[in-house]
C-alpha cells in the first residue's frame, strides 16, 4: 500500500490510533475521549478534547485553541514539523512509529538489498513468529516475521536493528532442516558494529541490561526491565552507539553463561571504561551452567536473577577475566573514571 494520507487514516482507525500512540492513557468513550491533558505543554486542567467528526478523529484544546485540527496537525506538533512544508515527513514518521508498513512504490528501485528485504518482511503476517516466541516464554510482539516465500527459506523471526539499517533472521526450523538446507540458526544483514536491538529499550528506566541476542533482551523486557542486545557475542557496538543507550544508567552486562559470554561482558566493560562513558554503576551477570536469560525465563527464575546468577562488579570482572584484560590493564588502571558497585 502506498504511503498517503488516506491509507494512514484507514490503518489508524481514522486517526484514533495515533492519538493513543502519543497519549498513552487515552480513554475512548464512544465518539469522544474525555479528561485529556494536552501533551504539548504543562496542562493541569485537562482541556483537550479528542472527538470523531465527519468520520475522522480531531482534537481541540479549549485552553489554547492554536492546538486544533486533525491527526496530521497533531503529528506536526508531536514531531515539531510543519504541516505546510513537512507533510511528507509527517506521513513517514507516523508510518514508522505505528508500523503501518506503507511505502511509495516509486522508491523501490532505489532500495538496497537489505531495504528490499525489510520492505517484504514488514508486509508479511507474523503469526508463526508469535507462536515461535511464545514457546520461548516471550509474549511481547516487538519483532517481525519473514515468510518462506523469500528464496524458499524456512519461516523466520526477524529482529530489526535500532535504525532499520539491518536485521537478524532467526529461522523457525529444527536443526535437521537447517543442516539439510546448509543454513545457520541465525543470519545478520547490515552493519553489526553500528547495530543495537532496542525494541525493549525504555529510556525512562535507570537500569539497562545489555545482552548478546534479541531474545535474551526480550526476556528481561518480559519481567519489566529495559534491555538492548547486540547481534552476537563478538558484535560489539561502537562507542558512540553504546554511549547513547548506556549513559547515566546502571548497566548490567548479561552475556550468556559460557566463555563467549564472559568475553562479551569483559569487552563491553572495557569499551565503557576506555571511552569514559558516564554510567552510574557497572555490573555483570554470570549465568549458571551455560544458561542465558531466556533459559531462566522459561524456567521461571529470571525475575530472581540476583539470587540465581553470580553478580560481579568492575573489580571482580578484572579478576575473573584477567587474561582478556591484560593487554588493556595500563589504560584501565590509569583511567580517571571510577566504577563503584554495591552487590
KOLTORGU-145044 format. One record per residue: residue in three letters; residue number from 1; x negated, y negated, z of N, C-alpha, C in turn. Coordinates in steps of 0.05 Angstrom, whole numbers. Layout:
pagu, tikol, nX, nY, nZ, caX, caY, caZ, cX, cY, cZ
ala, NUM, X, Y, Z, X, Y, Z, X, Y, Z
...
END
This chain:
pagu, tikol, nX, nY, nZ, caX, caY, caZ, cX, cY, cZ
unk, 1, -17, 24, 0, 0, 0, 0, -18, -25, 0
unk, 2, -9, -45, -15, -25, -69, -17, -22, -87, 8
unk, 3, -43, -101, 13, -44, -120, 36, -29, -145, 27
unk, 4, -5, -149, 38, 10, -173, 33, 29, -178, 57
unk, 5, 42, -201, 56, 59, -209, 79, 82, -190, 83
unk, 6, 96, -182, 62, 119, -165, 65, 112, -137, 75
unk, 7, 90, -126, 66, 83, -99, 75, 75, -100, 105
unk, 8, 63, -122, 113, 56, -125, 142, 82, -126, 158
unk, 9, 102, -141, 149, 127, -142, 163, 141, -115, 164
unk, 10, 139, -100, 142, 152, -74, 140, 140, -54, 160
unk, 11, 114, -57, 165, 99, -38, 182, 97, -47, 211
unk, 12, 107, -70, 217, 105, -80, 245, 132, -86, 258
unk, 13, 152, -72, 249, 179, -76, 259, 187, -106, 256
unk, 14, 182, -116, 232, 189, -144, 225, 173, -164, 242
unk, 15, 149, -156, 251, 132, -174, 266, 130, -169, 295
unk, 16, 149, -154, 306, 150, -150, 335, 125, -136, 345
unk, 17, 114, -117, 330, 91, -102, 339, 67, -120, 343
unk, 18, 64, -141, 327, 41, -159, 332, 45, -176, 357
unk, 19, 69, -184, 362, 74, -198, 388, 67, -180, 411
unk, 20, 74, -154, 409, 68, -135, 431, 38, -130, 433
unk, 21, 24, -132, 410, -5, -128, 410, -19, -150, 425
unk, 22, -10, -175, 422, -22, -197, 435, -13, -200, 464
unk, 23, 13, -196, 469, 25, -199, 496, 31, -171, 506
unk, 24, 12, -160, 522, 13, -132, 530, 38, -124, 546
unk, 25, 48, -143, 562, 71, -136, 579, 98, -146, 568
unk, 26, 98, -150, 541, 123, -160, 528, 145, -139, 531
unk, 27, 169, -149, 540, 192, -131, 543, 215, -140, 525
unk, 28, 224, -122, 509, 245, -128, 490, 272, -122, 502
unk, 29, 291, -141, 499, 318, -137, 508, 337, -144, 484
unk, 30, 343, -123, 468, 359, -128, 445, 344, -143, 424
unk, 31, 355, -167, 417, 342, -183, 397, 325, -205, 409
unk, 32, 318, -203, 434, 302, -223, 447, 281, -210, 465
unk, 33, 260, -225, 471, 241, -218, 492, 240, -240, 512
unk, 34, 248, -234, 537, 253, -255, 556, 229, -257, 576
unk, 35, 229, -280, 590, 209, -286, 611, 180, -282, 600
unk, 36, 174, -295, 578, 148, -292, 565, 131, -317, 571
unk, 37, 106, -313, 579, 87, -334, 582, 71, -337, 557
unk, 38, 66, -362, 549, 51, -367, 525, 21, -360, 530
unk, 39, 10, -342, 514, -18, -333, 518, -39, -353, 510
unk, 40, -30, -376, 497, -49, -394, 486, -56, -418, 505
unk, 41, -43, -419, 528, -51, -438, 548, -41, -428, 575
unk, 42, -48, -442, 596, -41, -433, 623, -12, -439, 629
unk, 43, 5, -421, 620, 34, -424, 621, 44, -412, 647
unk, 44, 56, -429, 664, 66, -420, 690, 96, -417, 691
unk, 45, 109, -427, 670, 139, -428, 671, 152, -407, 652
unk, 46, 136, -391, 639, 147, -371, 620, 167, -384, 601
unk, 47, 158, -404, 587, 176, -419, 569, 175, -410, 540
unk, 48, 162, -387, 534, 160, -378, 507, 184, -359, 501
unk, 49, 198, -364, 479, 220, -347, 471, 211, -332, 445
unk, 50, 215, -306, 445, 209, -290, 422, 236, -276, 414
unk, 51, 245, -280, 389, 272, -273, 382, 273, -264, 353
unk, 52, 294, -248, 347, 298, -239, 320, 317, -258, 305
unk, 53, 308, -268, 282, 323, -287, 267, 321, -281, 237
unk, 54, 343, -276, 224, 344, -270, 195, 326, -247, 188
unk, 55, 326, -226, 206, 311, -202, 201, 281, -203, 206
unk, 56, 272, -225, 220, 244, -228, 226, 240, -239, 254
unk, 57, 220, -228, 268, 215, -238, 296, 200, -264, 295
unk, 58, 210, -284, 310, 199, -311, 311, 192, -318, 340
unk, 59, 179, -341, 343, 173, -350, 370, 176, -380, 372
unk, 60, 183, -389, 396, 185, -418, 401, 180, -423, 431
unk, 61, 162, -442, 436, 155, -450, 463, 170, -475, 470
unk, 62, 189, -473, 490, 205, -496, 497, 190, -516, 514
unk, 63, 166, -509, 523, 149, -528, 538, 131, -543, 519
unk, 64, 124, -530, 496, 107, -543, 476, 115, -532, 449
unk, 65, 131, -548, 435, 144, -538, 411, 125, -537, 387
unk, 66, 99, -545, 391, 80, -540, 370, 75, -510, 366
unk, 67, 81, -494, 386, 80, -465, 385, 106, -454, 376
unk, 68, 111, -456, 350, 137, -447, 338, 131, -435, 310
unk, 69, 145, -413, 304, 142, -402, 277, 145, -372, 276
unk, 70, 133, -359, 256, 135, -330, 253, 109, -317, 263
unk, 71, 106, -291, 257, 83, -277, 268, 57, -287, 255
unk, 72, 59, -298, 231, 35, -307, 217, 24, -333, 229
unk, 73, 42, -351, 237, 32, -375, 251, 23, -367, 280
unk, 74, 36, -347, 292, 28, -337, 318, 0, -325, 316
unk, 75, -4, -309, 294, -30, -297, 290, -52, -318, 284
unk, 76, -44, -339, 271, -63, -361, 266, -73, -373, 292
unk, 77, -55, -376, 311, -63, -386, 338, -81, -365, 351
unk, 78, -74, -340, 349, -89, -319, 363, -117, -316, 352
unk, 79, -121, -319, 325, -147, -316, 313, -161, -342, 309
unk, 80, -148, -364, 317, -160, -391, 313, -165, -396, 284
unk, 81, -145, -391, 268, -146, -395, 239, -124, -414, 230
unk, 82, -125, -422, 205, -104, -440, 194, -86, -424, 175
unk, 83, -60, -428, 178, -41, -414, 161, -45, -424, 132
unk, 84, -51, -450, 129, -53, -461, 102, -78, -452, 87
unk, 85, -101, -452, 102, -127, -447, 88, -138, -419, 93
unk, 86, -128, -405, 113, -139, -378, 120, -119, -356, 120
unk, 87, -98, -358, 104, -76, -339, 106, -85, -311, 99
unk, 88, -102, -308, 79, -112, -281, 72, -127, -269, 96
unk, 89, -144, -285, 109, -159, -275, 132, -140, -267, 155
unk, 90, -118, -282, 158, -98, -275, 179, -87, -247, 173
unk, 91, -79, -243, 147, -68, -217, 139, -89, -195, 145
unk, 92, -114, -200, 138, -135, -179, 141, -138, -173, 171
unk, 93, -137, -193, 188, -141, -189, 217, -118, -173, 229
unk, 94, -93, -179, 221, -70, -164, 230, -73, -135, 221
unk, 95, -79, -132, 196, -83, -105, 184, -103, -88, 199
unk, 96, -126, -101, 206, -147, -87, 221, -138, -80, 249
unk, 97, -128, -100, 264, -123, -96, 292, -99, -77, 297
unk, 98, -80, -76, 279, -57, -58, 282, -60, -32, 266
unk, 99, -84, -28, 254, -90, -4, 239, -68, 3, 219
unk, 100, -60, -17, 203, -39, -14, 183, -48, 0, 158
unk, 101, -74, 0, 153, -85, 15, 130, -77, 3, 103
unk, 102, -71, -23, 102, -65, -36, 77, -90, -44, 63
unk, 103, -90, -45, 37, -113, -53, 22, -105, -66, -4
unk, 104, -123, -82, -15, -119, -93, -42, -132, -74, -62
unk, 105, -115, -61, -78, -126, -41, -96, -146, -52, -115
unk, 106, -146, -79, -120, -165, -91, -138, -193, -90, -127
unk, 107, -195, -87, -100, -222, -86, -87, -235, -58, -88
unk, 108, -220, -38, -95, -230, -10, -93, -255, -6, -109
unk, 109, -257, -19, -133, -280, -15, -150, -306, -25, -137
unk, 110, -304, -43, -119, -329, -55, -107, -336, -41, -81
unk, 111, -321, -22, -71, -326, -10, -46, -350, 9, -47
unk, 112, -365, 11, -25, -387, 30, -23, -376, 58, -20
unk, 113, -394, 78, -21, -385, 106, -17, -372, 110, 10
unk, 114, -384, 98, 31, -373, 100, 58, -346, 87, 59
unk, 115, -344, 63, 48, -318, 48, 48, -296, 63, 34
unk, 116, -303, 76, 12, -283, 91, -3, -273, 115, 13
unk, 117, -291, 128, 28, -282, 150, 45, -264, 139, 67
unk, 118, -273, 117, 79, -256, 105, 100, -229, 97, 90
unk, 119, -227, 87, 66, -201, 80, 55, -182, 104, 54
unk, 120, -193, 127, 46, -176, 150, 44, -170, 162, 72
unk, 121, -190, 161, 89, -186, 171, 117, -163, 156, 131
unk, 122, -163, 129, 128, -144, 113, 142, -116, 116, 131
unk, 123, -113, 129, 108, -86, 132, 97, -75, 160, 101
unk, 124, -90, 178, 115, -80, 205, 118, -68, 209, 146
unk, 125, -49, 227, 149, -38, 233, 176, -59, 245, 194
unk, 126, -54, 243, 220, -74, 253, 239, -63, 274, 258
unk, 127, -42, 288, 249, -30, 308, 267, -50, 330, 274
unk, 128, -65, 340, 255, -83, 362, 262, -106, 352, 280
unk, 129, -115, 327, 275, -135, 316, 292, -125, 313, 321
unk, 130, -100, 305, 324, -89, 302, 351, -88, 329, 365
unk, 131, -80, 350, 352, -79, 376, 364, -106, 386, 372
unk, 132, -126, 381, 354, -153, 389, 360, -164, 375, 385
unk, 133, -158, 349, 387, -168, 334, 410, -153, 342, 436
unk, 134, -128, 348, 434, -112, 356, 457, -124, 382, 469
unk, 135, -134, 399, 452, -147, 424, 462, -172, 418, 477
unk, 136, -183, 395, 474, -207, 386, 489, -199, 369, 513
unk, 137, -173, 367, 519, -163, 352, 541, -161, 322, 536
unk, 138, -162, 315, 510, -163, 286, 502, -136, 279, 490
unk, 139, -122, 260, 503, -95, 253, 494, -93, 225, 482
unk, 140, -114, 209, 484, -113, 181, 475, -121, 180, 445
unk, 141, -103, 172, 428, -107, 175, 399, -121, 151, 388
unk, 142, -147, 149, 393, -163, 127, 383, -185, 138, 365
unk, 143, -177, 153, 345, -194, 164, 325, -177, 169, 300
unk, 144, -189, 180, 279, -174, 184, 254, -177, 213, 245
unk, 145, -166, 218, 221, -165, 246, 211, -172, 245, 181
unk, 146, -186, 265, 172, -191, 268, 144, -181, 295, 135
unk, 147, -164, 294, 114, -152, 319, 105, -172, 334, 88
unk, 148, -166, 360, 83, -185, 377, 68, -183, 371, 38
unk, 149, -168, 350, 30, -167, 343, 2, -194, 331, -7
unk, 150, -210, 322, 12, -236, 310, 5, -257, 331, 1
unk, 151, -264, 336, -25, -284, 356, -32, -279, 383, -21
unk, 152, -254, 389, -15, -246, 416, -5, -260, 423, 21
unk, 153, -269, 403, 37, -280, 409, 63, -257, 415, 82
unk, 154, -263, 427, 106, -242, 431, 126, -232, 404, 136
unk, 155, -208, 405, 148, -198, 381, 161, -218, 372, 182
unk, 156, -218, 346, 188, -238, 335, 206, -226, 313, 223
unk, 157, -237, 310, 248, -231, 287, 265, -252, 266, 258
unk, 158, -244, 241, 254, -262, 220, 246, -264, 199, 268
unk, 159, -289, 194, 275, -295, 173, 295, -310, 150, 280
unk, 160, -297, 127, 279, -308, 104, 264, -324, 86, 282
unk, 161, -347, 77, 272, -364, 61, 290, -353, 33, 294
unk, 162, -367, 17, 309, -356, -8, 320, -348, -28, 299
unk, 163, -362, -29, 276, -356, -49, 256, -347, -37, 230
unk, 164, -337, -12, 231, -327, 2, 207, -347, 3, 184
unk, 165, -372, 6, 192, -393, 9, 171, -403, 38, 169
unk, 166, -392, 55, 186, -400, 84, 185, -381, 100, 202
unk, 167, -383, 127, 200, -365, 144, 215, -377, 171, 218
unk, 168, -368, 185, 240, -376, 212, 244, -352, 230, 237
unk, 169, -358, 252, 223, -338, 271, 216, -343, 297, 232
unk, 170, -323, 304, 248, -326, 329, 264, -305, 349, 253
unk, 171, -316, 370, 241, -298, 389, 227, -281, 405, 246
unk, 172, -255, 408, 238, -237, 425, 253, -239, 453, 241
unk, 173, -259, 468, 249, -264, 494, 237, -281, 510, 256
unk, 174, -278, 537, 255, -295, 553, 272, -323, 557, 260
unk, 175, -341, 567, 276, -369, 569, 267, -373, 587, 243
unk, 176, -356, 608, 240, -359, 625, 217, -352, 611, 191
unk, 177, -331, 595, 192, -323, 580, 168, -344, 559, 161
unk, 178, -354, 545, 181, -375, 525, 176, -400, 538, 164
unk, 179, -407, 562, 174, -430, 576, 164, -426, 584, 135
unk, 180, -402, 593, 129, -396, 601, 101, -398, 578, 82
unk, 181, -389, 554, 91, -389, 530, 75, -415, 515, 76
unk, 182, -434, 525, 93, -460, 513, 97, -456, 484, 106
unk, 183, -440, 480, 127, -435, 454, 138, -442, 453, 167
unk, 184, -453, 431, 177, -458, 427, 205, -431, 421, 219
unk, 185, -432, 423, 246, -407, 417, 261, -399, 388, 257
unk, 186, -419, 370, 256, -413, 341, 253, -431, 330, 231
unk, 187, -421, 309, 218, -437, 294, 198, -432, 264, 204
unk, 188, -453, 248, 199, -450, 219, 203, -457, 206, 176
unk, 189, -441, 185, 170, -445, 169, 145, -448, 140, 154
unk, 190, -470, 128, 146, -474, 100, 153, -501, 96, 167
unk, 191, -504, 74, 180, -529, 67, 194, -526, 73, 224
unk, 192, -541, 94, 233, -537, 103, 260, -548, 84, 281
unk, 193, -571, 70, 275, -583, 53, 295, -567, 28, 300
unk, 194, -548, 23, 283, -530, 0, 287, -501, 9, 291
unk, 195, -498, 31, 306, -472, 43, 309, -466, 51, 338
unk, 196, -443, 41, 347, -432, 50, 373, -403, 58, 368
unk, 197, -395, 80, 380, -366, 86, 381, -355, 72, 405
unk, 198, -338, 51, 399, -329, 34, 421, -299, 33, 424
unk, 199, -285, 53, 413, -256, 53, 416, -247, 56, 445
unk, 200, -265, 66, 462, -258, 68, 491, -271, 46, 508
unk, 201, -280, 25, 495, -294, 3, 510, -274, -17, 520
unk, 202, -276, -24, 545, -259, -44, 558, -277, -65, 570
unk, 203, -279, -88, 557, -298, -108, 566, -291, -120, 594
unk, 204, -267, -115, 603, -259, -125, 629, -270, -108, 652
unk, 205, -277, -83, 647, -287, -65, 668, -316, -70, 673
unk, 206, -324, -68, 698, -351, -73, 706, -370, -49, 701
unk, 207, -359, -25, 703, -375, -1, 699, -373, 8, 669
unk, 208, -395, 14, 657, -396, 24, 630, -412, 50, 628
unk, 209, -399, 71, 618, -412, 96, 613, -422, 96, 584
unk, 210, -447, 105, 580, -458, 108, 553, -463, 138, 548
unk, 211, -451, 149, 528, -451, 178, 523, -464, 184, 496
unk, 212, -471, 210, 493, -483, 219, 467, -463, 220, 444
unk, 213, -438, 227, 450, -419, 231, 428, -392, 220, 435
unk, 214, -375, 214, 415, -349, 202, 419, -330, 218, 438
unk, 215, -330, 244, 436, -312, 259, 454, -319, 257, 483
unk, 216, -345, 254, 489, -353, 250, 517, -345, 223, 526
unk, 217, -347, 203, 509, -338, 176, 517, -308, 176, 521
unk, 218, -293, 189, 503, -264, 191, 507, -256, 206, 532
unk, 219, -273, 224, 541, -268, 239, 565, -267, 220, 589
unk, 220, -286, 201, 590, -286, 181, 611, -262, 162, 609
unk, 221, -254, 156, 584, -230, 139, 580, -206, 153, 591
unk, 222, -204, 180, 588, -181, 195, 599, -178, 190, 629
unk, 223, -199, 186, 643, -197, 183, 673, -199, 154, 681
unk, 224, -196, 136, 661, -193, 107, 667, -217, 90, 666
unk, 225, -239, 100, 654, -264, 84, 653, -268, 73, 625
unk, 226, -286, 54, 624, -296, 43, 598, -320, 59, 590
unk, 227, -321, 66, 564, -344, 82, 554, -349, 77, 525
unk, 228, -374, 79, 517, -382, 78, 489, -400, 102, 484
unk, 229, -405, 107, 459, -422, 131, 452, -439, 124, 428
unk, 230, -463, 137, 428, -479, 137, 403, -469, 161, 387
unk, 231, -480, 164, 364, -472, 187, 347, -495, 208, 347
unk, 232, -500, 219, 371, -521, 239, 374, -542, 229, 394
unk, 233, -556, 249, 406, -575, 243, 427, -599, 226, 418
unk, 234, -607, 229, 393, -631, 214, 383, -623, 189, 368
unk, 235, -598, 183, 366, -589, 160, 350, -584, 136, 369
unk, 236, -605, 124, 378, -602, 102, 397, -595, 76, 383
unk, 237, -579, 59, 397, -572, 34, 385, -595, 14, 386
unk, 238, -595, -6, 369, -615, -26, 371, -610, -43, 396
unk, 239, -630, -59, 404, -628, -73, 429, -606, -94, 429
unk, 240, -601, -107, 406, -580, -128, 405, -553, -116, 409
unk, 241, -548, -93, 397, -522, -79, 399, -518, -70, 428
unk, 242, -539, -58, 440, -537, -49, 468, -532, -73, 486
unk, 243, -545, -94, 482, -541, -118, 499, -512, -128, 498
unk, 244, -500, -127, 474, -473, -137, 470, -453, -122, 488
unk, 245, -458, -96, 492, -439, -80, 508, -448, -77, 537
unk, 246, -474, -77, 543, -483, -70, 570, -488, -94, 588
unk, 247, -492, -117, 577, -500, -140, 593, -479, -145, 615
unk, 248, -489, -150, 639, -473, -156, 663, -455, -133, 671
unk, 249, -462, -109, 663, -447, -85, 671, -463, -67, 690
unk, 250, -449, -50, 705, -462, -28, 719, -463, -5, 698
unk, 251, -487, 1, 688, -490, 20, 666, -496, 48, 677
unk, 252, -480, 67, 669, -484, 95, 676, -490, 111, 651
unk, 253, -515, 121, 649, -523, 136, 626, -513, 165, 629
unk, 254, -500, 175, 609, -486, 201, 612, -492, 220, 589
unk, 255, -518, 224, 584, -526, 244, 565, -519, 272, 574
unk, 256, -517, 290, 555, -510, 318, 562, -530, 330, 582
unk, 257, -521, 351, 595, -537, 364, 616, -558, 384, 604
unk, 258, -574, 374, 585, -595, 391, 574, -619, 373, 569
unk, 259, -640, 385, 556, -665, 370, 552, -660, 345, 534
unk, 260, -644, 349, 514, -638, 326, 496, -624, 304, 511
unk, 261, -606, 312, 529, -591, 292, 545, -610, 277, 564
unk, 262, -629, 292, 575, -649, 278, 593, -665, 257, 577
unk, 263, -673, 264, 553, -688, 245, 537, -671, 222, 528
unk, 264, -645, 228, 523, -626, 207, 516, -624, 186, 539
unk, 265, -621, 196, 563, -619, 178, 586, -644, 162, 590
unk, 266, -667, 176, 587, -693, 163, 591, -697, 141, 570
unk, 267, -692, 147, 545, -696, 128, 523, -679, 103, 526
unk, 268, -654, 108, 534, -636, 85, 538, -645, 67, 562
unk, 269, -655, 81, 583, -665, 65, 606, -689, 48, 597
unk, 270, -707, 59, 581, -729, 44, 571, -720, 21, 553
unk, 271, -700, 26, 537, -690, 5, 519, -679, -18, 534
unk, 272, -665, -12, 556, -653, -33, 573, -675, -49, 586
unk, 273, -694, -35, 598, -715, -49, 613, -734, -65, 595
unk, 274, -743, -52, 574, -763, -65, 557, -752, -90, 543
unk, 275, -726, -90, 538, -713, -113, 525, -700, -132, 545
unk, 276, -706, -127, 571, -696, -145, 592, -666, -151, 590
unk, 277, -651, -130, 584, -622, -133, 583, -611, -136, 611
unk, 278, -597, -157, 616, -589, -165, 643, -564, -149, 652
unk, 279, -569, -125, 661, -547, -109, 672, -547, -112, 703
unk, 280, -526, -104, 716, -524, -106, 745, -537, -82, 759
unk, 281, -533, -58, 749, -544, -34, 761, -548, -13, 739
unk, 282, -565, 6, 744, -570, 27, 725, -571, 54, 739
unk, 283, -555, 73, 729, -554, 100, 740, -555, 119, 716
unk, 284, -562, 144, 722, -560, 165, 702, -546, 189, 715
unk, 285, -529, 202, 699, -516, 227, 709, -532, 251, 698
unk, 286, -536, 271, 715, -547, 296, 706, -525, 317, 709
unk, 287, -514, 325, 687, -492, 344, 687, -502, 372, 694
unk, 288, -487, 388, 708, -496, 415, 716, -496, 435, 693
unk, 289, -516, 452, 693, -516, 476, 675, -511, 471, 646
unk, 290, -523, 450, 634, -520, 446, 606, -493, 435, 598
unk, 291, -476, 427, 616, -450, 417, 610, -450, 387, 602
unk, 292, -428, 377, 593, -425, 349, 586, -399, 339, 598
unk, 293, -393, 313, 592, -369, 301, 604, -344, 315, 595
unk, 294, -342, 324, 570, -318, 337, 561, -314, 364, 574
unk, 295, -336, 378, 579, -334, 403, 594, -322, 399, 621
unk, 296, -331, 378, 635, -320, 373, 662, -291, 364, 660
unk, 297, -284, 349, 639, -256, 340, 636, -238, 364, 633
unk, 298, -246, 383, 616, -230, 407, 611, -227, 424, 636
unk, 299, -248, 423, 653, -248, 438, 678, -233, 423, 700
unk, 300, -225, 399, 695, -211, 383, 715, -229, 371, 737
unk, 301, -255, 369, 732, -273, 359, 752, -287, 333, 745
unk, 302, -281, 321, 722, -296, 297, 714, -290, 274, 732
unk, 303, -265, 271, 742, -258, 249, 760, -275, 250, 786
unk, 304, -286, 274, 792, -302, 277, 816, -332, 278, 808
unk, 305, -339, 264, 786, -366, 266, 776, -388, 259, 796
unk, 306, -382, 241, 815, -402, 233, 835, -410, 256, 852
unk, 307, -393, 276, 856, -400, 299, 872, -409, 323, 855
unk, 308, -399, 324, 830, -405, 346, 812, -432, 343, 799
unk, 309, -439, 318, 793, -465, 313, 779, -486, 302, 799
unk, 310, -510, 305, 791, -532, 291, 805, -533, 263, 794
unk, 311, -534, 243, 812, -536, 216, 803, -564, 205, 811
unk, 312, -578, 195, 791, -605, 185, 796, -606, 156, 789
unk, 313, -624, 141, 804, -628, 113, 798, -653, 110, 782
unk, 314, -661, 85, 777, -683, 80, 759, -709, 92, 768
unk, 315, -715, 90, 794, -740, 102, 804, -740, 132, 801
unk, 316, -717, 144, 805, -715, 173, 802, -717, 182, 773
unk, 317, -707, 165, 755, -709, 171, 727, -739, 172, 719
unk, 318, -755, 154, 730, -783, 154, 724, -797, 179, 734
unk, 319, -788, 189, 758, -799, 213, 769, -791, 238, 754
unk, 320, -765, 240, 747, -755, 264, 734, -766, 267, 706
unk, 321, -770, 245, 692, -778, 246, 664, -805, 232, 660
unk, 322, -824, 238, 678, -849, 225, 678, -864, 227, 651
unk, 323, -863, 251, 639, -878, 255, 614, -867, 237, 592
unk, 324, -841, 235, 591, -829, 219, 570, -835, 189, 574
unk, 325, -838, 181, 599, -842, 153, 605, -871, 145, 605
unk, 326, -890, 164, 606, -918, 158, 610, -928, 137, 590
unk, 327, -921, 140, 565, -931, 122, 544, -922, 93, 548
unk, 328, -900, 90, 563, -889, 63, 567, -892, 54, 596
unk, 329, -908, 68, 612, -909, 62, 640, -918, 34, 646
unk, 330, -939, 25, 632, -950, -1, 638, -930, -23, 633
unk, 331, -917, -22, 611, -897, -43, 605, -874, -43, 624
unk, 332, -867, -19, 634, -845, -17, 654, -854, -28, 681
unk, 333, -878, -21, 689, -888, -30, 716, -893, -60, 716
unk, 334, -899, -71, 693, -905, -100, 692, -880, -117, 687
unk, 335, -857, -103, 683, -833, -117, 678, -824, -133, 702
unk, 336, -814, -157, 698, -804, -174, 720, -775, -166, 726
unk, 337, -764, -149, 709, -736, -141, 713, -735, -118, 734
unk, 338, -718, -122, 755, -716, -103, 777, -688, -91, 776
unk, 339, -687, -64, 777, -662, -50, 778, -659, -38, 806
unk, 340, -637, -45, 819, -632, -34, 845, -606, -18, 844
unk, 341, -606, 6, 853, -582, 23, 852, -578, 35, 880
unk, 342, -553, 33, 890, -546, 47, 915, -530, 72, 907
unk, 343, -540, 95, 915, -526, 120, 909, -508, 127, 932
END
